[in-house]
Amino acid sequence: MTDKIKKVVLAYSGGLDTSVMLHWLRAKYGCEVVCYCADVGQGEELAGLEEKALKSGASKLYVEDLREEFVEEYVWPAVKANALYEGVYLLGTSLARPVIAKRQIEIARREGADAVAHGATGKGNDQVRFELTYYALEPDIKVVAPWREWEFKGRSDLIAYAKEHDIPVTATAEKPYSTDRNLMHVSYEGGILEDPWAEPPADIFQLTASPESAKAEAQYVVVGFEKGVPVSIDGERLGAVEILSTLNRLGGEHGVGRVDLVENRFVGMKSRGVYETPGVTILQAAHRALESLTLDREVLRMRDALSLKFAESAYYGFWFAPESELMRATIDATQERVGGEVKVKLYRGNVIVAGRRSPNSLYQEKLATFEADTVYNQRDAEGFIKLNALRLRTLAKTNLD
């Protein structure tokens, strides 16, 4: 039996899926539909979106600029954590979902809506990310996921429905790829990419030149950090959005940040994804280099131990879970000393650390030098080694008896 819904806030892009969803929700539930579009740097044209939503039956449209919040509150924590899912994925889509869903709940409260709706399918991770955020912030909210409910099997069905009901859409045929773009990355799935043996076509990439066609000359870039947060490029202090946008451009020109991954989705299946993340690829390399200079060995190991759990929690959609909040607070504590500058060289797909400096450096040349020094007695190492060898020697003697 269909739950009674009076007003629903729909995460809306104006594309084929959500345009059909808008009409379908009104027909299925007989409810008011408020549309909401989040700008997280996807670069989509927002002009005319309100007219389109209203013509399709929405009572109003919210367009929310979340770019600064996205970078400062989600991307930067991932940089501080050096977060990678399954060793290579920088979490561009995963990090955008909670900021989008959070504002959707805020709008639902403002509107007095009793339900929210999203366009994620029943096979992917995004349904989990959206809905875990909804329930963490508004436990009793009703959630409508049309792809899990409606009768349509694919995009051709949606196109036919849109034509039948005079819904204004531009789609006319199956798109070869599913893409997701925000200020952090672009992802590609579907089409020929569903064959893990097939190389990604050269013409799909939007942010990066191929390493073969990238600039022939290397470029040096100096990134400044304060408490683990990027604050400057080549000595110029910039805002969060401008820093990431600038590094995306520079990295893209040099073919930096492409990843091709067969990943394990949270729902249990394997999926092949291709990603472009030039700016954060640069930032992670620079950040790790600065940490090597400023963090105590055991603090760094503890932070590294949290990095894997941080990445998995973000990928799975548990951004607002208590363990995730605890991890972020702990990682923030490790970053108090992580300030200074890192010089990187960008060259044909590579980010090469060329130098690092910090007022909080724990590196002391007088201790590390191979030249004569008066601060380290090399004879002290003998007792250190023998104490550490005690259990090994004991075991060896036992084995020889």
HUDA-V575362 format. One record per backbone hydrogen bond with DSSP energy under -0.5 kcal/mol. CO is the residue of the C=O (numbers start at 1). NH is the residue of the N-H. If there is no record, write none. Layout:
co=CO nh=NH
co=CO nh=NH
//
This chain:
co=3 nh=5
co=6 nh=32
co=7 nh=114
co=7 nh=115
co=8 nh=10
co=8 nh=34
co=9 nh=117
co=10 nh=12
co=10 nh=36
co=15 nh=19
co=16 nh=20
co=17 nh=21
co=18 nh=22
co=19 nh=23
co=20 nh=24
co=21 nh=25
co=22 nh=26
co=23 nh=27
co=24 nh=28
co=25 nh=29
co=25 nh=31
co=26 nh=30
co=32 nh=8
co=32 nh=34
co=33 nh=35
co=33 nh=59
co=33 nh=60
co=34 nh=10
co=35 nh=62
co=36 nh=12
co=37 nh=64
co=38 nh=40
co=39 nh=66
co=40 nh=183
co=44 nh=46
co=46 nh=49
co=48 nh=52
co=49 nh=53
co=50 nh=54
co=51 nh=55
co=52 nh=56
co=53 nh=58
co=54 nh=57
co=60 nh=35
co=62 nh=37
co=62 nh=64
co=64 nh=39
co=64 nh=66
co=66 nh=70
co=67 nh=71
co=68 nh=72
co=69 nh=73
co=70 nh=74
co=70 nh=75
co=71 nh=76
co=74 nh=78
co=75 nh=79
co=76 nh=80
co=77 nh=81
co=78 nh=82
co=78 nh=83
co=79 nh=82
co=84 nh=86
co=84 nh=87
co=85 nh=88
co=85 nh=89
co=89 nh=85
co=91 nh=95
co=92 nh=96
co=93 nh=97
co=94 nh=98
co=95 nh=99
co=96 nh=100
co=97 nh=101
co=98 nh=102
co=99 nh=103
co=100 nh=104
co=101 nh=105
co=102 nh=106
co=103 nh=107
co=104 nh=108
co=105 nh=109
co=106 nh=110
co=107 nh=111
co=108 nh=112
co=108 nh=113
co=109 nh=112
co=114 nh=142
co=115 nh=9
co=116 nh=144
co=117 nh=11
co=118 nh=146
co=125 nh=128
co=125 nh=129
co=126 nh=130
co=127 nh=131
co=128 nh=132
co=129 nh=133
co=130 nh=134
co=131 nh=135
co=132 nh=136
co=133 nh=137
co=134 nh=138
co=138 nh=141
co=142 nh=116
co=143 nh=145
co=144 nh=118
co=144 nh=146
co=145 nh=148
co=146 nh=149
co=146 nh=150
co=154 nh=157
co=154 nh=158
co=155 nh=159
co=156 nh=160
co=157 nh=161
co=158 nh=162
co=159 nh=163
co=160 nh=164
co=161 nh=165
co=162 nh=167
co=163 nh=166
co=166 nh=168
co=167 nh=169
co=177 nh=179
co=178 nh=189
co=180 nh=187
co=185 nh=182
co=186 nh=276
co=187 nh=180
co=188 nh=274
co=189 nh=178
co=190 nh=193
co=191 nh=194
co=192 nh=195
co=194 nh=196
co=195 nh=198
co=201 nh=204
co=202 nh=205
co=210 nh=213
co=210 nh=214
co=219 nh=346
co=221 nh=223
co=221 nh=344
co=222 nh=234
co=223 nh=342
co=224 nh=231
co=224 nh=232
co=225 nh=340
co=226 nh=229
co=229 nh=226
co=231 nh=238
co=232 nh=224
co=233 nh=236
co=235 nh=237
co=236 nh=233
co=239 nh=243
co=240 nh=244
co=241 nh=245
co=242 nh=246
co=243 nh=247
co=244 nh=248
co=245 nh=249
co=246 nh=250
co=247 nh=251
co=248 nh=252
co=249 nh=253
co=250 nh=254
co=251 nh=254
co=251 nh=256
co=252 nh=209
co=252 nh=255
co=253 nh=215
co=254 nh=349
co=257 nh=277
co=259 nh=275
co=261 nh=263
co=261 nh=273
co=263 nh=265
co=263 nh=271
co=265 nh=268
co=269 nh=265
co=271 nh=263
co=271 nh=273
co=273 nh=261
co=274 nh=188
co=275 nh=259
co=276 nh=186
co=277 nh=281
co=278 nh=282
co=279 nh=283
co=280 nh=284
co=281 nh=285
co=282 nh=286
co=283 nh=287
co=284 nh=288
co=285 nh=289
co=286 nh=290
co=287 nh=291
co=288 nh=292
co=289 nh=293
co=290 nh=293
co=290 nh=294
co=291 nh=295
co=293 nh=362
co=293 nh=363
co=296 nh=300
co=297 nh=301
co=298 nh=302
co=299 nh=303
co=300 nh=304
co=301 nh=305
co=302 nh=306
co=303 nh=307
co=304 nh=308
co=305 nh=309
co=306 nh=310
co=307 nh=311
co=308 nh=312
co=309 nh=313
co=310 nh=314
co=311 nh=315
co=312 nh=316
co=313 nh=317
co=313 nh=318
co=318 nh=321
co=321 nh=324
co=321 nh=325
co=322 nh=326
co=323 nh=327
co=324 nh=328
co=325 nh=329
co=326 nh=330
co=327 nh=331
co=328 nh=332
co=329 nh=333
co=330 nh=334
co=331 nh=335
co=332 nh=335
co=333 nh=336
co=335 nh=338
co=337 nh=339
co=338 nh=228
co=339 nh=360
co=340 nh=225
co=341 nh=357
co=342 nh=223
co=342 nh=344
co=343 nh=354
co=343 nh=355
co=344 nh=221
co=344 nh=346
co=345 nh=347
co=345 nh=352
co=346 nh=219
co=347 nh=350
co=350 nh=347
co=350 nh=352
co=351 nh=353
co=352 nh=345
co=355 nh=343
co=357 nh=341
co=358 nh=361
co=363 nh=365
co=364 nh=367
co=364 nh=368
co=365 nh=369
co=376 nh=378
co=377 nh=380
co=378 nh=381
co=379 nh=382
co=379 nh=383
co=380 nh=384
co=381 nh=385
co=382 nh=386
co=383 nh=387
co=384 nh=388
co=385 nh=389
co=386 nh=390
co=387 nh=390
co=389 nh=393
co=390 nh=394
co=391 nh=395
co=392 nh=396
co=393 nh=397
co=394 nh=398
co=395 nh=399
co=396 nh=400
co=397 nh=401
//
